[in-house]
């Protein structure tokens, strides 16, 4: 999984840093559409200057929460604070936020410069000041040479940069991004992830970013809030959530391919291979463990006749690595192993052995929550 590198802070003998100031706070936020409750009480704080990602499956409430912060959806109950000020009833224009949508929403008859400066023009900003702020934003986004063009003459990535530039010129306290890269192809998405991370480092402004793509979440966010069915399942740094997920939902949502989950075998009736796999994974599991989770990169392959017997169902060879889908007798779901090029000759129907690294195993209880 590609990870954007962040500069480490310079160590000092005495730390004079204060606690990060909260820029946006959601306290007991709920949202109902008629009798249907879609946001079920969200409490979280976004730190000043932080890049926070809301991630989750479609319909989980992440975009609705972002729209409530922006003022595009009303809040049924709870309190929203922006820069310490209650914002529940403030107009969107008065909240100090700027939103970038999935659709570029550019005016086709205007040039790039006119699109970027339109909000300033409507706010009565002078022509000279508009030109200065647009030029500065274009320089940051590396689109100075595009200012005279119209949207129809731009690529998808260039149009998205213009949409972001339109937000930058307003100098908001908080940037809100609602799946801004969804319309781009795979290569452009990677480039724009890097550009947005660079932009955050340069501006230092608080950013809240919504996506359903867990790769975007892991590579871009200082912290991630994992949404599910109208609530936040877990909030934390990317690798903390990856290595210590709070529950099975977070464990299986973050990571590609997904985490392996092995059920406790039924007493007396389980297949020998299932029992062997469970005992290999659960050697140090706490009492009450009902499922054991393991990341695919920690499930190693051995020659047939060694380790736990398994059969290759499908081998996806990616060049630098392979994803091997395996069936173990008695285990209902297929297991996924992420392996190196030494297994690039694996084929469907082949018998192999499994050697799981139990040091990375995670135990979950009957309620699906991680056991200590």
Backbone torsions as a table, in degrees:
resi	resn	phi	psi	omega
1	UNK	NA	127.8	-177.1
2	UNK	-74.2	139.0	-176.5
3	UNK	-128.1	123.7	177.4
4	UNK	-70.7	128.5	-178.0
5	UNK	-79.6	134.7	177.8
6	UNK	-113.1	142.9	179.7
7	UNK	-68.2	135.0	178.3
8	UNK	-80.1	143.5	178.3
9	UNK	-66.2	147.1	178.3
10	UNK	-71.6	125.7	-178.3
11	UNK	-69.2	145.8	176.1
12	UNK	-131.4	158.0	-178.2
13	UNK	-72.4	-31.7	179.0
14	UNK	-130.5	123.0	-179.6
15	UNK	-84.7	125.7	178.3
16	UNK	-108.6	8.4	-177.5
17	UNK	-74.3	138.8	175.8
18	UNK	-88.4	168.7	176.8
19	UNK	-61.9	142.0	179.8
20	UNK	-58.1	133.8	-179.4
21	UNK	-77.5	138.7	178.0
22	UNK	-75.6	127.3	-179.8
23	UNK	-97.3	-38.5	178.4
24	UNK	-134.1	133.1	178.8
25	UNK	-131.0	131.0	174.5
26	UNK	-111.7	122.6	-176.5
27	UNK	-122.8	105.0	178.4
28	UNK	61.3	35.2	-175.7
29	UNK	-71.2	127.7	176.7
30	UNK	-130.7	150.9	178.0
31	UNK	-140.7	126.9	176.5
32	UNK	-116.0	140.0	166.3
33	UNK	-110.4	99.5	-172.9
34	UNK	66.9	-126.1	179.7
35	UNK	-90.6	-0.5	-176.3
36	UNK	-96.5	122.1	177.7
37	UNK	-90.6	116.3	-176.5
38	UNK	-103.5	-27.2	174.1
39	UNK	-119.3	122.0	-163.3
40	UNK	-111.9	40.5	176.1
41	UNK	96.5	86.0	-177.5
42	UNK	-107.1	128.7	174.7
43	UNK	-123.8	115.1	174.2
44	UNK	-159.4	156.8	178.9
45	UNK	-121.9	133.4	176.6
46	UNK	-103.8	121.8	-176.0
47	UNK	-75.3	151.9	178.6
48	UNK	-60.6	124.5	178.5
49	UNK	82.7	7.1	-176.3
50	UNK	-85.4	151.1	168.5
51	UNK	-104.9	102.1	-178.6
52	UNK	-106.7	131.0	-179.9
53	UNK	-108.2	130.2	168.4
54	UNK	-94.9	119.9	-179.3
55	UNK	-130.4	149.7	179.2
56	UNK	166.6	170.6	-179.5
57	UNK	-70.8	167.1	177.5
58	UNK	-57.8	137.2	177.3
59	UNK	82.9	10.6	-176.6
60	UNK	-86.2	-11.9	176.9
61	UNK	106.4	2.5	-176.3
62	UNK	-67.7	-43.6	179.4
63	UNK	-70.6	-36.4	176.9
64	UNK	-61.9	-41.6	177.9
65	UNK	-63.2	-42.7	178.5
66	UNK	-62.7	-41.0	-179.1
67	UNK	-68.1	-30.2	174.4
68	UNK	-68.6	-37.6	176.6
69	UNK	-63.8	-39.6	-178.9
70	UNK	-73.7	-20.6	-176.4
71	UNK	92.3	11.8	178.7
72	UNK	-88.6	-12.6	172.3
73	UNK	-130.8	141.6	177.2
74	UNK	-74.3	157.5	178.0
75	UNK	-101.3	123.6	-178.7
76	UNK	-69.8	-46.0	175.7
77	UNK	-156.9	163.7	-176.0
78	UNK	102.5	-179.1	-175.0
79	UNK	-132.1	133.6	175.6
80	UNK	-112.2	124.4	177.2
81	UNK	-115.8	130.3	174.6
82	UNK	-121.6	117.4	-176.8
83	UNK	56.1	37.9	177.3
84	UNK	82.4	-0.6	-176.1
85	UNK	-109.8	133.6	178.1
86	UNK	-64.1	125.8	-171.5
87	UNK	-117.4	4.2	-175.8
88	UNK	-49.6	-43.6	-172.3
89	UNK	-108.3	8.2	177.7
90	UNK	-75.1	145.8	173.4
91	UNK	-64.9	151.2	178.2
92	UNK	-52.1	-38.7	-177.6
93	UNK	-68.8	-18.9	-176.6
94	UNK	-99.7	5.3	-174.5
95	UNK	-91.8	-11.5	-178.1
96	UNK	74.8	25.4	179.1
97	UNK	-115.2	156.4	173.2
98	UNK	-135.9	133.4	-172.6
99	UNK	-113.8	138.0	174.4
100	UNK	-115.4	122.5	-173.4
101	UNK	-96.4	170.5	175.6
102	UNK	-63.0	-42.5	174.7
103	UNK	-84.2	143.6	-173.7
104	UNK	-70.8	-32.7	176.6
105	UNK	53.9	46.8	177.4
106	UNK	-94.1	147.1	176.5
107	UNK	-75.9	117.5	-172.5
108	UNK	-66.4	-25.8	-176.6
109	UNK	-88.4	-3.5	-178.8
110	UNK	-103.3	152.9	172.8
111	UNK	-73.3	171.1	176.2
112	UNK	-57.7	-45.4	-179.9
113	UNK	-61.3	-40.6	-179.0
114	UNK	-70.0	-38.6	176.1
115	UNK	-61.2	-46.5	-177.2
116	UNK	-66.7	-32.8	-176.8
117	UNK	-95.8	4.6	-173.0
118	UNK	-62.4	-45.4	-179.1
119	UNK	-62.9	-36.1	178.5
120	UNK	-68.3	-38.5	177.8
121	UNK	-61.7	-44.2	179.8
122	UNK	-66.8	-25.1	178.8
123	UNK	-85.0	0.2	177.1
124	UNK	84.3	16.4	178.3
125	UNK	-71.5	139.9	-176.6
126	UNK	-62.9	156.9	-178.4
127	UNK	-61.0	-41.1	-178.9
128	UNK	-65.6	-41.8	-179.9
129	UNK	-69.5	-36.4	176.6
130	UNK	-61.4	-45.9	-178.7
131	UNK	-61.2	-38.7	-179.3
132	UNK	-66.5	-45.5	-177.9
133	UNK	-69.7	-36.9	177.5
134	UNK	-66.0	-42.5	179.5
135	UNK	-62.2	-40.4	179.5
136	UNK	-65.3	-44.8	179.1
137	UNK	-64.1	-40.4	179.0
138	UNK	-63.9	-36.4	177.9
139	UNK	-65.6	-43.3	179.0
140	UNK	-60.8	-39.9	-175.9
141	UNK	-91.0	-1.5	178.9
142	UNK	60.9	44.6	178.0
143	UNK	-127.6	24.2	-178.5
144	UNK	-56.8	-38.5	-177.4
145	UNK	-73.5	-4.6	-179.2
146	UNK	-101.6	-3.8	-170.1
147	UNK	-59.1	-28.8	-178.4
148	UNK	-89.8	-4.4	-178.3
149	UNK	-85.3	166.6	173.6
150	UNK	-104.9	159.0	-176.3
151	UNK	-53.0	-34.8	-178.1
152	UNK	-64.6	-18.2	-178.7
153	UNK	-94.9	8.5	-175.2
154	UNK	-112.0	153.9	172.0
155	UNK	-78.4	172.2	179.1
156	UNK	-60.8	-42.8	179.0
157	UNK	-64.7	-38.2	178.5
158	UNK	-67.7	-39.5	177.8
159	UNK	-63.3	-39.0	178.9
160	UNK	-66.6	-37.0	175.9
161	UNK	-61.6	-39.6	178.2
162	UNK	-63.9	-43.2	178.7
163	UNK	-61.4	-39.4	177.4
164	UNK	-68.1	-40.0	177.9
165	UNK	-61.6	-36.7	177.1
166	UNK	-61.2	-33.0	176.5
167	UNK	-76.5	-38.3	-176.8
168	UNK	-62.1	-40.9	-175.1
169	UNK	-62.7	-20.6	179.9
170	UNK	-79.7	-9.5	-179.3
171	UNK	49.3	59.1	-177.1
172	UNK	-75.9	163.4	172.8
173	UNK	-77.9	-29.0	-176.6
174	UNK	-140.7	129.1	171.2
175	UNK	-93.3	137.0	177.6
176	UNK	-121.0	123.1	-178.7
177	UNK	-116.6	122.3	179.3
178	UNK	-109.5	93.1	-179.6
179	UNK	45.7	55.8	-172.1
180	UNK	-71.1	-14.8	-175.8
181	UNK	-104.7	4.8	-173.0
182	UNK	-63.3	-27.9	-176.6
183	UNK	-88.7	0.7	-176.0
184	UNK	-96.8	155.2	176.3
185	UNK	-75.7	171.8	-170.2
186	UNK	-58.9	-44.8	-177.8
187	UNK	-65.4	-41.7	179.3
188	UNK	-66.4	-35.2	179.1
189	UNK	-61.3	-42.8	178.6
190	UNK	-62.6	-45.6	179.9
191	UNK	-62.0	-41.6	-177.6
192	UNK	-72.5	-30.2	173.4
193	UNK	-59.3	-45.4	179.8
194	UNK	-64.4	-42.9	-178.5
195	UNK	-64.5	-42.3	-179.3
196	UNK	-67.4	-36.8	176.8
197	UNK	-66.1	-41.4	176.2
198	UNK	-62.8	-42.0	179.9
199	UNK	-61.1	-42.0	178.6
200	UNK	-62.2	-42.7	179.9
201	UNK	-64.2	-36.5	-177.8
202	UNK	-74.6	-41.7	-176.9
203	UNK	-83.4	-35.1	-178.3
204	UNK	69.6	17.1	-178.2
205	UNK	-89.9	147.4	176.7
206	UNK	-60.6	133.5	178.5
207	UNK	-131.6	134.0	173.9
208	UNK	-118.8	124.7	-167.8
209	UNK	-126.9	125.0	-179.7
210	UNK	-102.3	132.6	175.8
211	UNK	-154.9	156.0	170.0
212	UNK	-100.8	-2.3	-175.4
213	UNK	-92.5	110.2	-176.1
214	UNK	-68.6	-23.1	175.6
215	UNK	-66.9	-43.5	175.3
216	UNK	-58.9	-43.6	-178.9
217	UNK	-62.1	-47.0	-176.6
218	UNK	-67.4	-36.0	-173.9
219	UNK	-88.3	-19.2	-173.5
220	UNK	-109.0	-33.2	-168.3
221	UNK	-81.3	139.4	164.8
222	UNK	-67.3	-41.8	173.1
223	UNK	-137.4	159.8	179.6
224	UNK	-125.5	135.5	169.5
225	UNK	-108.2	115.1	-178.9
226	UNK	-90.9	116.3	-178.5
227	UNK	-95.3	147.3	174.5
228	UNK	-158.8	120.4	175.4
229	UNK	52.5	46.7	172.5
230	UNK	81.4	13.3	177.7
231	UNK	-143.7	163.3	178.2
232	UNK	-92.3	118.1	179.9
233	UNK	-76.3	-37.5	-178.2
234	UNK	-161.6	145.4	178.0
235	UNK	-130.1	128.6	179.6
236	UNK	175.1	-179.3	177.5
237	UNK	-66.5	149.2	-175.1
238	UNK	-51.5	-50.9	-175.5
239	UNK	-73.3	-24.6	174.1
240	UNK	-65.3	-42.9	179.1
241	UNK	-69.5	-34.8	-179.1
242	UNK	-69.4	-42.8	-175.8
243	UNK	-87.6	-28.2	-178.3
244	UNK	-133.3	64.5	179.2
245	UNK	-64.2	143.9	-176.7
246	UNK	-69.4	-28.6	-177.0
247	UNK	-156.1	179.1	-176.3
248	UNK	-64.9	-33.2	179.8
249	UNK	-61.6	-50.7	179.6
250	UNK	-62.9	-41.2	-178.2
251	UNK	-59.0	-42.4	-176.1
252	UNK	-88.5	-20.3	179.5
253	UNK	-78.6	-41.5	179.7
254	UNK	-88.9	128.2	179.1
255	UNK	114.7	133.0	177.5
256	UNK	-136.8	118.5	-1.4
257	UNK	-68.5	164.7	-172.1
258	UNK	-68.5	161.0	177.9
259	UNK	-62.1	142.1	173.8
260	UNK	-77.6	135.7	173.2
261	UNK	-123.3	125.6	-179.2
262	UNK	-115.7	123.5	179.5
263	UNK	-74.2	148.6	172.2
264	UNK	-60.2	128.6	-178.9
265	UNK	-67.4	146.9	177.3
266	UNK	-65.9	140.5	-177.8
267	UNK	-62.4	123.6	172.5
268	UNK	83.7	-21.8	-174.1
269	UNK	-116.8	7.0	-175.6
270	UNK	-81.7	151.0	176.6
271	UNK	-66.2	147.2	-178.9
272	UNK	-57.1	-38.3	-179.6
273	UNK	-66.1	-39.0	177.2
274	UNK	-63.1	-46.7	179.1
275	UNK	-61.5	-41.2	-179.5
276	UNK	-64.9	-40.8	179.2
277	UNK	-65.4	-44.7	179.3
278	UNK	-60.0	-47.7	-177.2
279	UNK	-66.3	-32.7	177.3
280	UNK	-67.7	-37.2	-178.0
281	UNK	-83.5	-35.0	-168.9
282	UNK	-99.5	17.4	-176.1
283	UNK	-55.9	-36.3	-178.1
284	UNK	-115.6	18.7	-177.9
285	UNK	-72.2	144.8	177.8
286	UNK	-69.5	161.8	176.5
287	UNK	-61.2	138.4	179.3
288	UNK	97.9	-2.9	179.0
289	UNK	-65.8	128.3	179.2
290	UNK	-111.5	-23.6	175.2
291	UNK	-140.1	147.6	175.0
292	UNK	-117.6	131.6	179.3
293	UNK	-108.1	146.7	177.8
294	UNK	-148.8	134.0	176.5
295	UNK	-70.7	144.5	-177.2
296	UNK	-58.0	-28.2	179.2
297	UNK	-71.7	-10.8	179.4
298	UNK	-105.6	9.7	174.0
299	UNK	-106.1	104.0	-173.4
300	UNK	-95.8	152.2	179.6
301	UNK	-100.6	147.0	175.5
302	UNK	-130.4	174.0	178.4
303	UNK	-68.8	154.1	176.5
304	UNK	-56.0	137.8	-178.3
305	UNK	93.3	-9.5	175.9
306	UNK	-112.4	146.1	178.0
307	UNK	68.0	-149.5	-176.5
308	UNK	-91.8	127.0	-175.7
309	UNK	-68.0	137.1	178.8
310	UNK	-149.9	162.1	179.2
311	UNK	-122.7	134.1	177.5
312	UNK	-73.3	124.2	176.9
313	UNK	-95.0	-41.2	-179.7
314	UNK	-153.3	139.0	176.0
315	UNK	-119.8	119.6	177.2
316	UNK	-103.3	108.7	-177.6
317	UNK	-95.7	118.3	-173.2
318	UNK	-103.8	3.7	-179.0
319	UNK	100.4	-73.1	179.6
320	UNK	-83.5	-15.1	-179.5
321	UNK	-157.0	173.9	177.2
322	UNK	-136.6	145.7	172.0
323	UNK	-106.1	115.1	-177.8
324	UNK	-106.3	119.5	178.5
325	UNK	-93.9	126.9	-169.0
326	UNK	-128.1	148.2	173.5
327	UNK	-113.2	130.6	174.7
328	UNK	-113.5	129.8	-177.4
329	UNK	-55.5	123.8	178.0
330	UNK	95.9	-16.3	178.6
331	UNK	-95.5	123.1	-173.1
332	UNK	-64.1	-49.5	-176.6
333	UNK	-87.9	153.6	173.3
334	UNK	-68.5	148.6	174.5
335	UNK	-100.3	145.9	179.1
336	UNK	-114.4	129.8	174.6
337	UNK	-117.2	128.8	175.6
338	UNK	-100.7	112.5	-170.6
339	UNK	-126.5	167.7	-178.6
340	UNK	-84.9	-172.6	-175.0
341	UNK	-68.6	-13.5	179.4
342	UNK	-66.3	-14.5	179.2
343	UNK	-112.6	24.4	-177.6
344	UNK	-70.6	-7.8	178.7
345	UNK	-97.9	7.4	177.8
346	UNK	-64.6	140.2	179.0
347	UNK	-135.4	158.5	179.3
348	UNK	-59.0	138.3	179.7
349	UNK	91.3	-9.6	-177.9
350	UNK	-73.5	140.7	174.6
351	UNK	-89.3	133.9	179.4
352	UNK	-138.4	172.0	172.1
353	UNK	-111.8	151.5	178.9
354	UNK	-109.9	138.3	177.6
355	UNK	-130.8	80.9	-177.9
356	UNK	-68.8	143.8	176.0
357	UNK	-89.8	94.2	-173.1
358	UNK	-65.5	-16.3	178.9
359	UNK	-63.2	-22.6	-178.5
360	UNK	-100.3	3.2	-176.6
361	UNK	-70.2	144.1	177.5
362	UNK	-119.9	138.6	-177.9
363	UNK	-106.5	135.3	179.4
364	UNK	-121.6	143.2	179.6
365	UNK	-85.1	-176.3	-178.2
366	UNK	-63.1	-25.7	178.7
367	UNK	-86.4	3.2	178.5
368	UNK	84.3	-0.2	-177.8
369	UNK	-89.9	149.7	179.7
370	UNK	-64.7	134.1	176.8
371	UNK	-90.6	144.3	-178.1
372	UNK	-70.0	NA	NA
